[in-house]
């Protein structure tokens, strides 16, 4: 399992890439995707009112969230590229240029807790 994490202006967004042999979460409305790599991450956009207040550096914006939609990929490289682009797109929706977004791909170790 990988986490693809974007950060900019004091906030972060992290999505999860489920790899071959790992079971992505199942929830109502999720497509039945048997792809070897499945990307799941929140999507959001800026709204004029309502939503949730998010601090971005020295400004506050109102953000509304969309239901996460899993996306399947045949290769790890394509999945990482799409995850990275997804994270940058979410920040762009809040007016943050892609150049201001730092993206890290982190391998998540298995949980050793019995």
C-alpha atoms as one frame of an Amber mdcrd trajectory, in Angstrom:
protein
   0.000   0.000   0.000   1.239   3.454  -0.885   0.123   6.858   0.299   0.415
   9.755  -2.082   0.515  12.942  -0.048   0.377  16.500  -1.326   1.128  19.487
   0.862   0.951  23.212   0.278   0.347  26.344   2.329   0.174  24.443   5.620
  -2.343  21.777   4.652  -2.139  18.230   3.298  -4.184  15.798   1.245  -3.383
  12.092   1.281  -4.788   9.360  -0.936  -4.169   5.624  -0.834  -2.971   3.373
  -3.622  -3.895  -0.259  -3.035  -1.491  -2.576  -4.797  -1.754  -6.025  -6.297
  -3.121  -8.453  -3.684  -4.441  -5.750  -1.325  -8.169  -5.232  -0.862  -9.393
  -1.647  -1.423 -12.260  -0.476   0.781 -15.776  -1.444  -0.209 -18.610   1.013
   0.302 -21.978   1.828  -1.159 -21.632   3.273  -4.634 -18.039   2.150  -5.170
 -17.488   0.483  -8.536 -16.493  -3.172  -8.562 -12.976  -2.726  -9.913 -10.725
  -5.765 -10.210  -7.722  -3.753 -11.397  -4.380  -4.673  -9.822  -3.853  -1.069
  -8.585  -6.690   0.998  -7.104  -6.409   4.687  -6.183  -8.811   6.168  -3.584
  -8.729   9.798  -2.458 -11.064  12.610  -1.491 -11.957  15.211  -4.054 -12.980
  18.718  -3.090 -13.654  22.161  -4.495 -13.988  25.705  -3.220 -17.470  27.058
  -2.451 -18.699  30.549  -1.592 -20.643  29.429   1.469 -21.218  26.280   3.487
 -18.746  23.438   3.370 -15.779  23.198   5.713 -13.307  25.958   6.491  -9.759
  25.081   5.482  -6.771  27.231   6.444  -4.318  27.711   3.563  -1.394  29.723
   4.792  -2.718  33.183   5.600  -6.203  32.678   4.154  -9.264  30.589   4.889
 -11.356  28.968   2.157 -14.655  27.103   2.241 -14.344  23.593   0.852 -16.987
  21.049  -0.141 -16.051  17.375  -0.487 -17.136  14.906  -3.150 -17.541  11.181
  -2.535 -14.225   9.390  -3.180 -14.378   7.353  -6.369 -11.904   4.464  -6.702
  -9.989   4.345  -9.973  -8.304   1.202 -11.243  -5.020   0.980 -13.122  -3.097
  -1.828 -14.802   0.374  -0.576 -13.838   1.889   0.858 -10.677   3.496   3.716
 -12.616   0.179   4.792 -14.161  -1.506   4.659 -10.750   1.205   6.784  -9.082
   1.098   9.298 -11.932  -2.701   9.572 -11.704  -2.584   9.864  -7.897   0.008
  12.623  -8.072  -2.037  14.497 -10.674  -5.221  14.058  -8.611  -3.599  15.586
  -5.534  -2.247  18.553  -7.524  -5.673  19.066  -9.148  -7.395  19.283  -5.760
  -5.029  22.042  -4.650  -5.491  23.819  -7.995  -9.246  23.868  -7.305  -8.363
  26.049  -4.299  -6.206  28.395  -6.368  -2.828  26.889  -5.439  -0.400  26.518
  -8.371   1.025  23.043  -9.017   4.535  24.411  -8.430   3.563  25.171  -4.804
   2.461  21.572  -4.105   4.964  19.083  -2.738   4.011  15.465  -3.462   5.474
  12.493  -1.590   4.903   8.811  -2.301   5.225   6.830   0.913   5.178   3.057
   1.270   2.990   2.043   4.203   4.411  -0.793   6.274   2.170  -3.658   7.323
   0.638  -3.112  10.737   2.573  -5.344  13.175  -0.200  -5.127  15.774  -1.737
  -8.589  16.386
